[in-house]
Amino acid sequence: MTLDRLLLPLLAVVLSGPALLGLVLLLGRHRATVWQPRTAVLHSLLMVVATTLVAIAWANHGTGQFEDELPPVLQLGHYRWVPMFLVDGHTVLYMVLVALVYPVVVRFSLPSFHREQGSGRYWFLVTLLGAALWLLCIAGNLDTLFVAWELVGVSSVMLIGFFRTHVRAAQNSLRALVYYRIGDFLILLAAVLIHHTFPDQRFAAFDQDVHSPYALPVAMALLGGSLAKSAQLPMSPWLHRAMEGPAASSAIFYGALSVHLGPFLLLRTHELWWPSGIACATMLAIGLLTAVWATLVGRTRPDAKTALAYSTMAQIGVMYAELAVGLHTLAAIHLFAHAGLRTWQFLRSSSLIQDCQDNPVFAGSVTLQRRLFFEHVLPVAVQRRLYLAAVRLFWVDALQWHLVARPFLGLFHAIARAEDTILGRRNRGGAP
């Protein structure tokens, strides 16, 4: 069958899994039954089949680009939201990655979430995340991508705060949500600019829109949104705190799929930002700075998952640098290989620590960290100061707290006090 006959039915099949599990939760069946994890397993297998069919149909199509669209879903004045879909090499690459990682994570989750209280929420969130990633792969315009982008963000944040009775889980999920909102605002800003200034909103037409005077603002907005999703400076500190969720969701979220959406977005829109020297220079500087910062900070972390999270930041920073200098194919290969490796490391981290504790012979054969080059060259005093600075995250957290978070919190508290004052006057019968 051809892509025009396959794509929309396969998308409906992929979205049916979270729709079914979500309906069960809405009906009040919060305790998972046997068929709920089985539904998640079946959903993961269907995604593998759907991805295989799309890849085969795309190859038979002659590779290149395939586009499709639905009738307008929403129309307000001059605004028309038309769901558009695009299948090309980047689509197939990331879709294959999702199809490889997602079933592994679902299978890994079965022993931990089998008919336990609250596990129904977990299966719904995991299937929603997988389906949203699949939808994001085939998005053909920024409007469609934004819907999938939001679904990925919501499910990721809820997975971080899955253990909602833990205070730290709630706090860390809220922190991740704040950074996500910043990135989402920038993506939405780019979509608004595209609708008002570009004659064609399709990703495939960005090579024609590059001459628009608004091409650079759109490119910088897209870059900012991708930085928030991929935990690059200055929006990095939330990732190492997002370890409160289940181990399996850590693998799919921090290690493999969601955190790599930033480079994927830039690969999808490279025709727009690549001609801009400002965008490329900014991308290169942020990528290299994040790679160095995350490498140094990660070597000071005492637990395996946090160290892996910082290693992921560093590798994604290298991907940004590769994209900035024009090595787009290398960046795509790097993304695919790193995501697969990081998934295995996240899933293996707990058992590796147990093996090191229980088997001294095994522990002696494993090198967890190698000494870096500068550790052989720099004086000991400099190394100590560098270590202390890395422990404090080079004061990135403190600067963000004093310059961004604290002023906003002060504003919100002032608004709350003013509201309480007005409501108090009204309750006493006075004039507001």
Secondary structure, 3 states (H helix, E strand, C coil): CCHHHHHHHHHHHHHHHHHHHHHHHHCCCCECCCHHHHHHHHHHHHHHHHHHHHHHHHHHCCCCCEEEECCCCEEECCEEECCEEEECHHHHHHHHHHHHHHHHHHHHHCCCCCCCECHHHHHHHHHHHHHHHHHHHCECEHHHHHHHHHHHHHHHHHHHCCCCCCHHHHHHHHHHHHHHHHHHHHHHHHHHHHHHHCCCCEHHHHHHHCCCCCHHHHHHHHHHHHHHHCCCCCCCCCHHHCCCCCHHHHHHHHHHCHHHHHHHHHHHCHHHHCCCHHHHHHHHHHHHHHHHHHHHHHCCCCCHHHHHHHHHHHHHHHHHHHHHCCCHHHHHHHHHHHHHHHHHHHHHHHHHHHHHHHCHHHHHCCCCCCCCHHHHHCCHHHHHHHHHHHHCHHHHHHHHHHHHHHHHHHHHHHHHHHHHHHHHHHHCCCCC
